[in-house]
């Protein structure tokens, strides 16, 4: 049974398995963040320089693609 205290941190950081999991998590988060910035910045810049009417349509298409999973789950529950 777990006991509150600092010894739990010693177990957590002393075991190589947890350190590897933390490293992998940090690595994946860093790569995903970098890829997102690299992809999203040009899209945002393109939307900023488009005429407002066209920008609204393109923005709507981008948002609609993000809603697809939510809409699919909603209709599946109906």
PyMOL commands that set and color helices and strands:
alter all, ss='L'
color gray80, all
select helices_A, chain A and resi 7-14+16-49+52-77
alter helices_A, ss='H'
color red, helices_A
deselect
rebuild
show_as cartoon
